[in-house]
Amino acid sequence: MAGETIEREDTRRIGSLLDRAPVDAETLIGIGTILPVILLYLIISIIPVGFAVWASLHEIPLLNPNWTYIGLSNYAEVLRIDRFWASLWRGVVFMVGSTLLQLVVGLWIALTLNQIKVAQKLMTAVVFSAYLIPTIVVALGGLFMFDTFVGVLHQIGSETLGLWGENTFALGTHQWAMPLVVLIGSWKFSIFITIFALAQLRAIPMRFYEAAKICGANRWEMFRDITLPRIQGVILVAVLLRSIFMFNKFDLIWILTNGGPGYATTTLPVLAYREAFEAANYGLANAIAVVMFVFLALGGVAYFKVFNPSDEVET
């Protein structure tokens, strides 16, 4: 009984403090709810970006702890060097090629899974499991399949299709390095498109297709007039996310080719790594990263201006 009395007094005291606060209790609860999110966002996003911007304004030899402030000189050098613009172009090629291939393959897998009537859940689980495979395993698998002695895809490319010589390591040639990196990268990440598209496909009412069949529509007309308008919003979002991810992709390219041969597969993330850890110019590498961030931000704004993923077709 005494404990309950003390608890009621504490509750009244807390309520009295809340009543005398300059803001109401609901506002305090709201602030307390979003404060951890803001702190987390500061730690994982704002502070690293701010550090990169600050570092980009300095000359920082990698093995020297002394930073020398040089203002915007790193940015002027970044925009002046040829290897930056060449790497930017290769990054765009890698991003566009990978995203288009992932879009086609991912959408095709989603449409196929949506039509399967037997063991649909099992097949979906098997397909989705590909997305769980670590990138290092995907890259090592790609290197194995293009191995000049035992690689299956190497044999198909050399003997069946005649694309390269019998003893030629295709990933080590200027002609084939980038296309094959795009191909290997798209194998795993196509499932990302499948996940988005399949969820939206299963939300389309079957009565639409039944009505279309009664009206005599064929498969292409049903896809064009029913399926595509209702998945285009989620596809646009998935394409934007994949484009950003592929433009920032580093690990897969580095494992497969180290950015080579020469600079044949050096995109901006790989160039930033090379400047930081091969050329030992940490400040210039951060300037490259900041310029990448600006390009992505401008690209994202332009994408939302041209397309509008929030447009939904009412069902």
C-alpha positions, 0 to 999 in steps of 0.5 A: 500500500505504501509503495502504491502511494509513493508510485502515485505521488511520483506519477503526479510529480512527473505530470506536474513537471510536464504541465509546467514545461514550456511545450506540451507532453505530446510535443516532448514525446514526439521530440524524444521519439525522433531524437535517436533517429536524428542522432543516428543519421548524424553519426552515420551520414552527416558527420562522415560527409562533413569529414570528407568535405573538410579533408578535401580542403587539405593536402594530406599525404597518406603517411603524414599526419599533418594536414595543410589547408589548400582551399579548393585546390583539390577540386580544381585538380580533380576537374582538370585531370583527364583520368577523372573524366574518363573514370566518370564516363566509365562509371556512367557506362557501368551504371547504365549497362548494369541497371538496364540489364538488371531491369530486364532480367529482374522484371522477366524473373518477376513475371515468370515467378508470378505465373508459376502455379506449382511450388511458387513459394519454394521457387521464389525462395530459391530465386531470392536466395541469390541476393543473399550470396556475398559479393566476394563469392559472386566475384570469385565465381565469376573469376572461376567461370572465366578462368582460361583452363577450367572456366565454362564461360571462357570455353563458350566465349572462345570455342563456341562464340569465338569472342576471344582467344583460347588462352586469353583471359577475357577479364584482362583485356581492354575490350571485354573487361567492362562488359564482363564486369557488368555481366557478373555484377548484374547476375546477383543484383537483378534479384533486387528488381525482382523483389520490388516488382513481384510484390507489386505484381501480386497486388494487381487484382485478377479481375482485371486480367479476366475482364481483358480476356473476355474483351479478347486482349492478348498477353502483350496488350494485358502487359502494356495496359494492366501490368506495366502501368501498375508496376511502373512506380515501384520499378522507377524507385528500384531503378533509381536505387540500383543506379545509385548503388552501381555508380558507387560500386567498388568491391565487385570491380576491385576484386574482379579487375583491380580497376584494370587492365590499365584504367579500363574498369576504373570508375570513380570509387576505384579512382578515389581508392587508387588516389588515396592508397596508391598515390597516397593523396588522401585529400584529392581522394576525398575531393573525388568522393565529394564530387561524386556525391554532388553528381549523384545528388544532381542526378537524383533531383533530375531523375525525380523531375523527369520521372515521378515514382509517386504517381500511382494507378488506382485499382 
